[in-house]
């Protein structure tokens, strides 16, 4: 029983990897950026757990900045994806401009929260 489950999992990962290999390069770059932002947030949480959270505003600002940036990058990925029919009329340049503007507003709010 466990043998078939292991084989099924391997087949699933192979299918996912082969499907992801066909993904355009610009979407893969956005995926790497999202992974980086989430990984940075995790590092900050681990650091806070080990060292402490004396300036709690700084910790909260850093984590919210990383998570907010990741969410905005996922929104950019959805808008830039050619297979998504909901945003077919939206130019990629417009989606990127929205991403940059929203990031600017997010980080202005984060800087204001720092004090």
N, C-alpha and C positions, 0 to 999 in steps of 0.2 A: 504494500500500500504506500509506504513512504517513498519507494523507488519511483512509482508513477508520478507522485506529487513533485518530486525533484525534477523529473524529466519535463513535466508540464511547466514548471517554473522556468526551466532553461529555455524551452520553446517560446514561452511568453517573452522573456528578455531578448531572445534573438529576433522575434517579430517586432518588438518595440524598437530595437536598435536598427533594423533594416528600414523600418518606416521613418525613423528619425534621420537616417542617412540621406533621405530624399528632401529633407527640409532645406530651404534656401539659406545661404550663408548669413544674410542680414538677421534672420530670425535666430540663428544659432548664436550670433554675437549678443543679441538682446538676452537670450537665455543665460549666457555666461555672466552678463551683468547682473541679472536677477540672482543667480547663484552667489555671486560675489557679495551682493548687498545682504542677503540672508545670512551668509557665512560671517560677515562682519558683525551683524546683530547678535549672532550666537556667541561670537568671541567676546563681545561686550557683556553679555549676560553671564558667561562663565567667569570673566574677570570680576564682575560685581559680586558673584557668589564667593569667590576666593578672597578677594581683598576687602570688600565692603562697599557700601554705597553712600559714603559721606556726602559728597555733593549730589544728592539724588536728582536734582534738576538736570545736571550734566548727563547722568546715566540715562534718564528718561529721554532727554533730547537726542542723544546719540542713537538709542534704539529706535525711537520713533522716526528719526531721519532715515535710518536704514530701511525700516519696514515701509515707510511712505514712498521712498525711492523705488523699492522693489514693486510695490503696487502700481506706481505710475509706469514703470517699465513693462509690467504685464499688460497694462492698458495700451501702451504703445505697440506691443507685440500683436495684440488683438487687432488694432487698427491697421497695422502695416501688412498683416497676413493677406496674401492674394486670394486664398481659399475662403476667406470670410466674406460672405455676401452682404452683410449688414453695412459694411464700410467701403463698398466698392466705389462709391462716388468721392470718397475722401482721398486727397492726394497724400502720398507719404511725407512730403515736405510739410504739409499742414499738420499731420499727426505729430511729426517731430517738433514743430514749433509749439504745439499744445503741450507736449512733454516738457520742453525746456521752460515754458512759461509756468506750468504747474510746479515744476521743481523749484523755480525761483520763488514762487509764493510759499511753497512748503518750507524752504530753508529760511526765508524771512520770518515765518512764524516760529520756527525752531530757534532762531537767533533771539527773537523777542522773548521766548520762553526761558532762555538761559538767563536773561536778566541783564 
